[in-house]
Amino acid sequence: MSQSPQSFTHIPLPTIRRMPSYLRILQEFQQENKEWISTTDFSGRLSLKPIQVRKDMAYTGIQGKPRLGFEVNELLNAIRRTLGWDNSADAIIVGAGALGSALLGYKGFSEHGLKLVAAFDNNPEVSGSKIHGIEVFPLEKLEDLIQRMGITIGIITVPEDFGQEIADRLINAGIRGIWNFSPVKLKVPGHVKVQKEDLASGLAVLSVMMHQEDQE
Amino acid sequence: MSQSPQSFTHIPLPTIRRMPSYLRILQEFQQENKEWISTTDFSGRLSLKPIQVRKDMAYTGIQGKPRLGFEVNELLNAIRRTLGWDNSADAIIVGAGALGSALLGYKGFSEHGLKLVAAFDNNPEVSGSKIHGIEVFPLEKLEDLIQRMGITIGIITVPEDFGQEIADRLINAGIRGIWNFSPVKLKVPGHVKVQKEDLASGLAVLSVMMHQEDQE
C-alpha cells in the first residue's frame, strides 16, 4: 500500500488536526539545527501517547530509524505535502472588521499553505485602505477579482445575517473551500468544502467543564 | 432521573458544542415574539436530523408539547442554565495584539456568560490604553488584579513562547479556566480546565478536504 499523498483521503480527522502541532515542533528542531526527532520528543511536548504519535506518523509515509527516530527535514516536508501545504493557495477574506483584521495580521498563514491576497468590506471607510499591508476592496469587486485571479479559498468573517449571502456569491464566483468564522451554518453544494470555526462552541465547552469541576 | 443542571456532567461534547447554535435560533424567535419552536425549526436551520435535536433537547430538562413544540423563553433559560451562562463570569485577557483586540471587540461574549473586565500586555505602547472600552494593564498587575477581583477565567492570546509562562502565572493567581488561543499545549494541574482554539488545525482540515475533492 502506498503511503504517498494519494492515501490522504483516509487520514482520520484527529490526526489531521494534530499535524500542525507536529509541524511546529519540527520547525523548532530545524531552527536548532537538530537532525533527528524521536517519537518521545513529540509525545512529551504534546502530551500524547507514543503509540498515537507512531500511528499519526505512519500517515506521512516516513519511516523512523531505530535509536535515531525521524529525519527532521524529511518529516517536515512530508507533513507539508500530506496537508497540501507545500503549494501555497491564494485566499481572500470577506469582512474586514475586528476578527477579519486580526486574521489579516496573522503571520502564520504562509506556513500553513495560505496566502491572503485581498480583503473585501462593504464599509466605505474601510474599503480602499490597507490592513497589515493587504488591500481592502469594496464588495462589488468580489466576483471579478476571484475569477480574474483564480482564487479557490474564501474566508468569511461577516456578521451572521450576511454569511449565507456572501457564501453564495463566493461559490458562484468559483470558490471551492470556505473557512467560515460567521456563526451561521452554511448551505453549500457538494463540491464546496466548509470548515466552520465557532468561538461560542469553545466557550460552551470550557464553561461546562468548569461547572463539572464545581460539582466534584 | 433528574434532568436539572446537576446532570450536565453527562452531556456529550457534541451536544454542548451545538447548544450555542440552539441559543442563537431561540433568540431570533424571541425577537420575533414567537412563543413556540419545533424540532424541525431547529433541524432545518442547523442541517441536523430531528432525532438529534430531540436527543440534545432532552439534556435541557425541557419537555416539548405535542403539535406546539418547546416554549421559547423556557427553553432559552434552560440552555443558558445548562451551559452555566445564566450567571456571567468575569474574565481577563492576556495579550492585546491583533487577535486579543479582536476578542475585546467581540460583542457576543455577554450573551455567552462572559464579561471581559481587563486586558494585559507587556507592550508599553498598548498598556495604559483602552481597546473597545476595556482597559489594558501592564503584565506586572496580572496577579494583583485577578486576586482582588476574584477572576476565574483567563484568555491567553500571547505568542507561543510565552503561553506556558502566562498560564502558570494565571493559575498561581487563582484562575481555574483557561481559553487558550496560543499555539502551545499547556501543562496545567487537574483542577484547571483548558479549552484550546487552534486555527491551524481548522485550516489543516479544510486543506485536506479540498485535496480529497481533487482526487474524486
Boltz contact constraints between the chains, C-beta under 6 A:
constraints:
  - contact:
      token1: [A, 9]
      token2: [B, 212]
      max_distance: 6.0
  - contact:
      token1: [A, 16]
      token2: [B, 204]
      max_distance: 6.0
  - contact:
      token1: [A, 16]
      token2: [B, 205]
      max_distance: 6.0
  - contact:
      token1: [A, 16]
      token2: [B, 208]
      max_distance: 6.0
  - contact:
      token1: [A, 17]
      token2: [B, 201]
      max_distance: 6.0
  - contact:
      token1: [A, 19]
      token2: [B, 204]
      max_distance: 6.0
  - contact:
      token1: [A, 20]
      token2: [B, 200]
      max_distance: 6.0
  - contact:
      token1: [A, 20]
      token2: [B, 201]
      max_distance: 6.0
  - contact:
      token1: [A, 20]
      token2: [B, 204]
      max_distance: 6.0
  - contact:
      token1: [A, 46]
      token2: [B, 185]
      max_distance: 6.0
  - contact:
      token1: [A, 47]
      token2: [B, 185]
      max_distance: 6.0
  - contact:
      token1: [A, 83]
      token2: [B, 204]
      max_distance: 6.0
  - contact:
      token1: [A, 83]
      token2: [B, 207]
      max_distance: 6.0
  - contact:
      token1: [A, 84]
      token2: [B, 207]
      max_distance: 6.0
  - contact:
      token1: [A, 84]
      token2: [B, 211]
      max_distance: 6.0
  - contact:
      token1: [A, 98]
      token2: [B, 102]
      max_distance: 6.0
  - contact:
      token1: [A, 98]
      token2: [B, 105]
      max_distance: 6.0
  - contact:
      token1: [A, 99]
      token2: [B, 102]
      max_distance: 6.0
  - contact:
      token1: [A, 102]
      token2: [B, 98]
      max_distance: 6.0
  - contact:
      token1: [A, 102]
      token2: [B, 99]
      max_distance: 6.0
  - contact:
      token1: [A, 102]
      token2: [B, 102]
      max_distance: 6.0
  - contact:
      token1: [A, 105]
      token2: [B, 98]
      max_distance: 6.0
  - contact:
      token1: [A, 112]
      token2: [B, 200]
      max_distance: 6.0
  - contact:
      token1: [A, 112]
      token2: [B, 203]
      max_distance: 6.0
  - contact:
      token1: [A, 113]
      token2: [B, 207]
      max_distance: 6.0
  - contact:
      token1: [A, 177]
      token2: [B, 206]
      max_distance: 6.0
  - contact:
      token1: [A, 177]
      token2: [B, 210]
      max_distance: 6.0
  - contact:
      token1: [A, 179]
      token2: [B, 206]
      max_distance: 6.0
  - contact:
      token1: [A, 185]
      token2: [B, 46]
      max_distance: 6.0
  - contact:
      token1: [A, 185]
      token2: [B, 47]
      max_distance: 6.0
  - contact:
      token1: [A, 193]
      token2: [B, 209]
      max_distance: 6.0
  - contact:
      token1: [A, 193]
      token2: [B, 210]
      max_distance: 6.0
  - contact:
      token1: [A, 195]
      token2: [B, 202]
      max_distance: 6.0
  - contact:
      token1: [A, 195]
      token2: [B, 205]
      max_distance: 6.0
  - contact:
      token1: [A, 195]
      token2: [B, 206]
      max_distance: 6.0
  - contact:
      token1: [A, 197]
      token2: [B, 202]
      max_distance: 6.0
  - contact:
      token1: [A, 200]
      token2: [B, 20]
      max_distance: 6.0
  - contact:
      token1: [A, 200]
      token2: [B, 112]
      max_distance: 6.0
  - contact:
      token1: [A, 201]
      token2: [B, 17]
      max_distance: 6.0
  - contact:
      token1: [A, 201]
      token2: [B, 20]
      max_distance: 6.0
  - contact:
      token1: [A, 202]
      token2: [B, 195]
      max_distance: 6.0
  - contact:
      token1: [A, 202]
      token2: [B, 197]
      max_distance: 6.0
  - contact:
      token1: [A, 203]
      token2: [B, 112]
      max_distance: 6.0
  - contact:
      token1: [A, 204]
      token2: [B, 16]
      max_distance: 6.0
  - contact:
      token1: [A, 204]
      token2: [B, 19]
      max_distance: 6.0
  - contact:
      token1: [A, 204]
      token2: [B, 20]
      max_distance: 6.0
  - contact:
      token1: [A, 204]
      token2: [B, 83]
      max_distance: 6.0
  - contact:
      token1: [A, 205]
      token2: [B, 16]
      max_distance: 6.0
  - contact:
      token1: [A, 205]
      token2: [B, 195]
      max_distance: 6.0
  - contact:
      token1: [A, 206]
      token2: [B, 177]
      max_distance: 6.0
  - contact:
      token1: [A, 206]
      token2: [B, 179]
      max_distance: 6.0
  - contact:
      token1: [A, 206]
      token2: [B, 195]
      max_distance: 6.0
  - contact:
      token1: [A, 207]
      token2: [B, 83]
      max_distance: 6.0
  - contact:
      token1: [A, 207]
      token2: [B, 84]
      max_distance: 6.0
  - contact:
      token1: [A, 207]
      token2: [B, 113]
      max_distance: 6.0
  - contact:
      token1: [A, 208]
      token2: [B, 16]
      max_distance: 6.0
  - contact:
      token1: [A, 209]
      token2: [B, 193]
      max_distance: 6.0
  - contact:
      token1: [A, 210]
      token2: [B, 177]
      max_distance: 6.0
  - contact:
      token1: [A, 210]
      token2: [B, 193]
      max_distance: 6.0
  - contact:
      token1: [A, 211]
      token2: [B, 84]
      max_distance: 6.0
  - contact:
      token1: [A, 212]
      token2: [B, 9]
      max_distance: 6.0
